[in-house]
Amino acid sequence: MTTPSPARRGGRLRAPGPMLLIGAVFTGLLAVGVAFALGQGPVPGGRGAEPGDRLGLPWPGTGQGAVEIEGLGGPVTGGEQKRVAIASVTKVMTAYVVLRDHPLRAGEDGPSITIDRTASRESGNRDESTVFLGEGQRFSQRRMLQLMLLPSANNVARLLARWDAGSEKAFVAKMNAAAARLGMRDTVYTGASGYEASTVSTAVDQLALARVAMGEPALAAVVAAREATVPGVGVVRNTNRLLDEPDVVGLKTGSSTPAGGALMWAARVGAGDRARLVLGVVLRQGGAGTSLDGKLEAAFDGSRRLLGAVRRLVTARTAAEAATPFQAAGPRS
């Protein structure tokens, strides 16, 4: 640490006072702590800093990830950002496009949507995630979003696509157009539900979607709920068990044999007006031979480690910012 330069006062050089020296030492120690938290070396428990990661976060040992912390610049990434299947994380884009076409204000349920024969028949598909729906039932747009995003119902995602655009194919074109506008260059959507292995993306692309999705109040409110009671269906529970962690406010799980475990998550870390929105995505979690539940649990585990490191980083950063006024204080006359 360099010695603070003398302060000039009244045209003469004046030696720094003891309070200024104490402040400089205190701030310097905080800077060291923040530098460590910001990842000047690898973090125990992960692969350490990857290219593109200036924070040194504990990335999962397989797959890929991306994290963005409000106020700390653009996203950082871990693992090779190559196109992989993303399973039901796809439904975040489905909800985003539906809400762009049919906005919902706070407390508004939106128009009623009738369950068609296709959605009712698909309720019985045993190889995918669905909810049982009877032909002719009617649900509000908000209820349909809950059914799609919480228990991750594929039949509801496809029904919403038909309701919005007339056909799923036309809706998928809207999804890809939205991805292009958001700069998601490595993303291709081929269905509204994520069931198709041909729907592919990268963690950093999905992070761009998470950013705008959390800006949609109706979407953010739905994904923050652990469960919802939908008349005519019953209680539906959120598949996102990361919501049990402090600070977590969303977003969406995904799992399939081609995709492995996938998770897009959002958290507000810190207290009061110093809280920062943190967004994260992990893809392709769980090794070969792992069950689907095991793959999804790997996505949760990896995200918990990332979130823990982010909490420590934000705590250190907040402490450094709180010390700034003390650092700037000059000697008393």
C-alpha positions as CSV (number, residue, x, y, z in Angstrom):
1,M,0.0,0.0,0.0
2,T,1.4,3.4,-0.9
3,T,1.6,6.2,1.6
4,P,-1.2,8.8,1.1
5,S,0.2,12.0,-0.5
6,P,0.2,15.1,1.8
7,A,-2.8,17.3,1.7
8,R,-2.4,20.9,0.5
9,R,-4.2,23.5,2.6
10,G,-3.8,27.2,2.6
11,G,-1.1,27.2,0.0
12,R,1.2,25.0,2.2
13,L,1.7,21.2,2.3
14,R,0.1,19.6,5.3
15,A,0.7,16.1,6.6
16,P,-2.3,13.8,6.7
17,G,-4.2,13.7,9.9
18,P,-4.6,10.4,11.9
19,M,-8.3,10.0,10.9
20,L,-7.4,10.1,7.2
21,L,-4.6,7.6,7.7
22,I,-7.0,5.2,9.6
23,G,-9.6,5.7,6.8
24,A,-7.1,4.8,4.1
25,V,-5.9,1.7,5.9
26,F,-9.5,0.5,6.6
27,T,-10.5,1.1,3.0
28,G,-7.4,-0.6,1.7
29,L,-8.2,-3.7,3.7
30,L,-11.8,-3.7,2.4
31,A,-10.4,-3.4,-1.1
32,V,-8.3,-6.5,-0.5
33,G,-11.4,-8.4,0.7
34,V,-13.4,-7.3,-2.3
35,A,-10.6,-8.2,-4.7
36,F,-10.6,-11.7,-3.2
37,A,-14.4,-11.9,-3.4
38,L,-14.3,-10.7,-7.0
39,G,-12.3,-13.8,-7.9
40,Q,-8.6,-12.9,-8.2
41,G,-8.1,-16.7,-7.8
42,P,-10.2,-19.9,-8.1
43,V,-13.0,-20.5,-5.6
44,P,-12.9,-23.8,-3.7
45,G,-15.6,-26.3,-4.7
46,G,-15.6,-25.7,-8.5
47,R,-13.5,-25.5,-11.6
48,G,-12.4,-22.0,-10.7
49,A,-12.3,-19.1,-13.1
50,E,-13.1,-19.9,-16.7
51,P,-12.4,-17.7,-19.7
52,G,-14.9,-14.9,-19.5
53,D,-15.3,-15.2,-15.7
54,R,-13.7,-12.2,-13.9
55,L,-15.4,-13.2,-10.6
56,G,-13.9,-16.7,-10.2
57,L,-17.3,-18.3,-9.4
58,P,-17.5,-22.0,-8.4
59,W,-18.9,-23.3,-11.7
60,P,-20.3,-26.9,-11.9
61,G,-17.9,-29.5,-13.0
62,T,-19.9,-30.3,-16.1
63,G,-22.1,-28.4,-18.6
64,Q,-22.1,-24.6,-18.8
65,G,-23.4,-21.6,-16.8
66,A,-23.7,-17.9,-16.8
67,V,-24.3,-15.3,-14.0
68,E,-25.0,-11.6,-14.0
69,I,-25.0,-9.4,-10.9
70,E,-26.7,-6.0,-11.1
71,G,-24.2,-3.2,-10.9
72,L,-21.1,-5.4,-11.6
73,G,-21.1,-5.2,-15.4
74,G,-22.1,-7.8,-17.9
75,P,-22.5,-11.5,-17.5
76,V,-19.7,-13.9,-16.6
77,T,-19.6,-17.5,-17.9
78,G,-18.3,-20.9,-17.0
79,G,-17.9,-23.8,-19.3
80,E,-18.0,-23.9,-23.1
81,Q,-20.9,-21.8,-24.4
82,K,-22.1,-24.2,-27.0
83,R,-25.7,-25.0,-28.2
84,V,-27.4,-27.6,-26.0
85,A,-31.0,-28.7,-25.5
86,I,-32.7,-26.7,-22.7
87,A,-35.9,-28.7,-22.1
88,S,-38.6,-26.8,-20.2
89,V,-36.5,-23.6,-19.6
90,T,-38.0,-23.0,-23.1
91,K,-41.3,-22.1,-21.4
92,V,-39.8,-18.8,-20.2
93,M,-39.7,-17.6,-23.8
94,T,-43.2,-18.9,-24.3
95,A,-44.5,-16.9,-21.4
96,Y,-42.5,-13.8,-22.5
97,V,-44.0,-13.9,-26.0
98,V,-47.5,-14.5,-24.7
99,L,-47.3,-11.5,-22.3
100,R,-45.8,-9.3,-25.0
101,D,-48.8,-10.0,-27.2
102,H,-51.3,-10.1,-24.3
103,P,-50.0,-7.9,-21.4
104,L,-51.3,-8.4,-17.9
105,R,-51.4,-5.6,-15.4
106,A,-51.0,-6.1,-11.6
107,G,-53.9,-8.1,-10.3
108,E,-55.4,-8.7,-13.7
109,D,-56.3,-12.3,-14.8
110,G,-56.7,-11.6,-18.5
111,P,-59.0,-13.2,-21.0
112,S,-60.4,-16.7,-20.7
113,I,-58.9,-19.5,-22.7
114,T,-60.8,-22.7,-23.6
115,I,-59.2,-26.1,-23.4
116,D,-59.3,-27.7,-26.8
117,R,-59.4,-31.4,-27.7
118,T,-55.7,-31.5,-28.4
119,A,-54.7,-30.1,-25.0
120,S,-57.1,-32.5,-23.3
121,R,-55.8,-35.5,-25.2
122,E,-52.2,-34.6,-24.4
123,S,-53.0,-34.6,-20.7
124,G,-52.4,-38.4,-20.9
125,N,-49.0,-38.3,-22.4
126,R,-46.9,-40.3,-20.0
127,D,-43.5,-39.4,-21.3
128,E,-43.7,-35.7,-20.6
129,S,-44.9,-33.2,-18.0
130,T,-48.6,-32.3,-18.2
131,V,-51.6,-31.4,-16.2
132,F,-55.0,-33.1,-16.6
133,L,-57.4,-30.8,-18.5
134,G,-60.9,-31.5,-19.8
135,E,-62.0,-30.3,-23.2
136,G,-64.2,-27.2,-22.8
137,Q,-62.8,-26.1,-19.5
138,R,-62.0,-22.4,-19.3
139,F,-59.1,-20.8,-17.5
140,S,-57.8,-17.2,-17.4
141,Q,-54.6,-16.3,-19.0
142,R,-52.9,-15.9,-15.6
143,R,-54.1,-19.4,-14.5
144,M,-52.7,-20.8,-17.7
145,L,-49.4,-19.2,-17.1
146,Q,-49.4,-20.8,-13.6
147,L,-50.1,-24.2,-15.1
148,M,-47.4,-23.9,-17.6
149,L,-44.6,-22.4,-15.4
150,L,-45.1,-24.1,-12.0
151,P,-45.8,-27.8,-12.7
152,S,-44.3,-27.2,-16.2
153,A,-47.2,-28.5,-18.2
154,N,-46.2,-29.1,-21.9
155,N,-49.8,-29.4,-23.0
156,V,-50.6,-25.9,-21.6
157,A,-47.5,-24.4,-23.3
158,R,-48.6,-25.8,-26.7
159,L,-52.2,-24.6,-26.1
160,L,-51.0,-21.1,-25.2
161,A,-49.0,-21.1,-28.5
162,R,-52.1,-22.0,-30.5
163,W,-54.2,-19.4,-28.7
164,D,-51.7,-16.7,-29.3
165,A,-50.7,-17.3,-32.9
166,G,-53.2,-19.8,-34.4
167,S,-50.7,-22.6,-34.6
168,E,-47.6,-23.7,-32.7
169,K,-45.5,-23.3,-35.8
170,A,-46.5,-19.7,-36.2
171,F,-45.9,-19.1,-32.5
172,V,-42.4,-20.7,-32.7
173,A,-41.6,-18.1,-35.4
174,K,-42.5,-15.4,-32.9
175,M,-40.2,-17.0,-30.3
176,N,-37.2,-17.0,-32.7
177,A,-37.9,-13.4,-33.7
178,A,-37.9,-12.4,-30.0
179,A,-34.7,-14.3,-29.5
180,A,-33.1,-12.4,-32.4
181,R,-34.2,-9.1,-31.0
182,L,-32.6,-10.0,-27.7
183,G,-29.3,-10.9,-29.3
184,M,-29.6,-14.6,-28.6
185,R,-27.5,-15.7,-31.5
186,D,-27.0,-19.3,-30.4
187,T,-30.7,-20.0,-29.7
188,V,-33.1,-22.0,-31.9
189,Y,-36.7,-22.7,-30.7
190,T,-38.6,-25.5,-32.4
191,G,-41.5,-25.9,-30.0
192,A,-43.3,-24.0,-27.3
193,S,-42.7,-26.6,-24.5
194,G,-39.1,-27.6,-24.8
195,Y,-40.0,-31.2,-25.3
196,E,-38.1,-31.3,-28.6
197,A,-34.3,-31.9,-28.3
198,S,-33.9,-29.6,-31.3
199,T,-34.7,-26.6,-29.2
200,V,-31.2,-25.4,-28.2
201,S,-29.5,-22.5,-26.6
202,T,-26.5,-21.5,-24.4
203,A,-26.5,-20.3,-20.8
204,V,-25.4,-16.8,-21.7
205,D,-28.3,-16.5,-24.3
206,Q,-30.8,-17.7,-21.7
207,L,-29.4,-15.1,-19.3
208,A,-30.4,-12.4,-21.8
209,L,-33.9,-13.8,-21.7
210,A,-34.0,-14.0,-17.9
211,R,-33.2,-10.3,-17.7
212,V,-36.2,-9.2,-19.7
213,A,-38.5,-11.9,-18.3
214,M,-37.9,-10.5,-14.8
215,G,-39.0,-7.2,-16.1
216,E,-42.4,-8.6,-16.9
217,P,-44.3,-8.2,-13.6
218,A,-46.9,-10.9,-14.3
219,L,-44.3,-13.4,-15.3
220,A,-42.1,-12.5,-12.3
221,A,-45.1,-12.9,-9.9
222,V,-45.9,-16.4,-11.2
223,V,-42.4,-17.8,-11.1
224,A,-41.9,-16.5,-7.5
225,A,-44.8,-18.6,-6.1
226,R,-44.0,-22.0,-4.6
227,E,-47.5,-23.2,-5.4
228,A,-50.9,-22.0,-6.6
229,T,-54.5,-23.2,-6.3
230,V,-56.2,-23.4,-9.7
231,P,-59.9,-24.0,-9.6
232,G,-60.8,-27.0,-11.7
233,V,-57.3,-28.4,-11.3
234,G,-56.3,-28.1,-7.6
235,V,-53.0,-27.2,-6.0
236,V,-50.1,-27.0,-8.4
237,R,-46.5,-26.8,-7.1
238,N,-43.5,-25.2,-8.5
239,T,-40.8,-27.5,-9.7
240,N,-38.2,-24.9,-8.8
241,R,-36.9,-26.1,-5.4
242,L,-34.3,-23.4,-5.4
243,L,-37.1,-21.1,-4.1
244,D,-36.5,-22.6,-0.7
245,E,-33.2,-20.7,-0.6
246,P,-33.2,-17.2,0.9
247,D,-33.3,-14.4,-1.7
248,V,-34.5,-16.5,-4.6
249,V,-37.4,-15.1,-6.6
250,G,-37.7,-17.4,-9.6
251,L,-37.4,-18.7,-12.4
252,K,-37.7,-22.1,-14.3
253,T,-36.4,-25.7,-14.3
254,G,-35.9,-28.1,-17.1
255,S,-34.9,-31.7,-17.4
256,S,-34.8,-34.3,-20.1
257,T,-32.5,-37.1,-21.3
258,P,-31.0,-34.9,-24.1
259,A,-30.8,-31.7,-22.0
260,G,-29.8,-33.1,-18.6
261,G,-30.7,-30.8,-15.7
262,A,-31.2,-27.1,-16.5
263,L,-32.1,-24.2,-14.3
264,M,-32.7,-20.5,-14.9
265,W,-32.8,-18.6,-11.6
266,A,-33.2,-15.1,-10.2
267,A,-32.4,-13.8,-6.7
268,R,-32.4,-10.4,-4.9
269,V,-29.2,-10.4,-2.8
270,G,-28.6,-7.7,-0.1
271,A,-30.9,-5.6,2.1
272,G,-33.2,-2.7,1.3
273,D,-32.1,-0.3,-1.4
274,R,-28.7,-2.1,-1.7
275,A,-30.3,-5.3,-2.9
276,R,-29.0,-6.4,-6.3
277,L,-30.8,-8.6,-8.8
278,V,-28.8,-11.7,-9.6
279,L,-29.6,-13.9,-12.6
280,G,-28.1,-17.3,-13.2
281,V,-28.4,-20.2,-15.7
282,V,-26.9,-23.7,-15.6
283,L,-27.3,-26.1,-18.4
284,R,-26.5,-29.8,-19.1
285,Q,-26.1,-30.8,-15.5
286,G,-25.8,-34.4,-14.3
287,G,-23.5,-37.1,-15.7
288,A,-24.2,-40.0,-18.0
289,G,-26.4,-42.7,-16.3
290,T,-27.9,-40.2,-13.8
291,S,-31.7,-40.3,-13.5
292,L,-33.7,-37.2,-14.6
293,D,-34.3,-36.4,-10.9
294,G,-30.6,-36.7,-10.3
295,K,-29.8,-34.4,-13.3
296,L,-32.2,-31.8,-12.0
297,E,-30.8,-32.1,-8.5
298,A,-27.3,-31.4,-9.9
299,A,-28.7,-28.2,-11.4
300,F,-30.0,-27.2,-8.0
301,D,-26.7,-28.1,-6.3
302,G,-24.6,-26.1,-8.8
303,S,-26.9,-23.1,-8.6
304,R,-26.8,-23.2,-4.7
305,R,-23.0,-23.0,-4.8
306,L,-23.0,-20.1,-7.3
307,L,-25.6,-18.3,-5.2
308,G,-23.5,-18.7,-2.1
309,A,-20.5,-17.3,-3.8
310,V,-22.5,-14.4,-5.1
311,R,-23.8,-13.6,-1.6
312,R,-20.3,-13.3,-0.3
313,L,-19.2,-11.2,-3.2
314,V,-22.2,-8.8,-2.8
315,T,-21.6,-8.6,1.0
316,A,-18.0,-7.5,0.4
317,R,-18.9,-5.1,-2.3
318,T,-21.6,-3.5,-0.1
319,A,-19.1,-3.1,2.8
320,A,-16.7,-1.4,0.5
321,E,-19.3,1.0,-0.8
322,A,-20.5,1.8,2.7
323,A,-16.9,2.7,3.6
324,T,-16.6,5.2,0.7
325,P,-17.8,8.3,2.7
326,F,-15.3,7.6,5.5
327,Q,-12.5,7.3,3.0
328,A,-13.4,10.6,1.4
329,A,-13.5,12.5,4.7
330,G,-10.7,15.0,5.0
331,P,-8.8,16.1,8.1
332,R,-10.5,18.3,10.6
333,S,-9.3,21.9,10.8
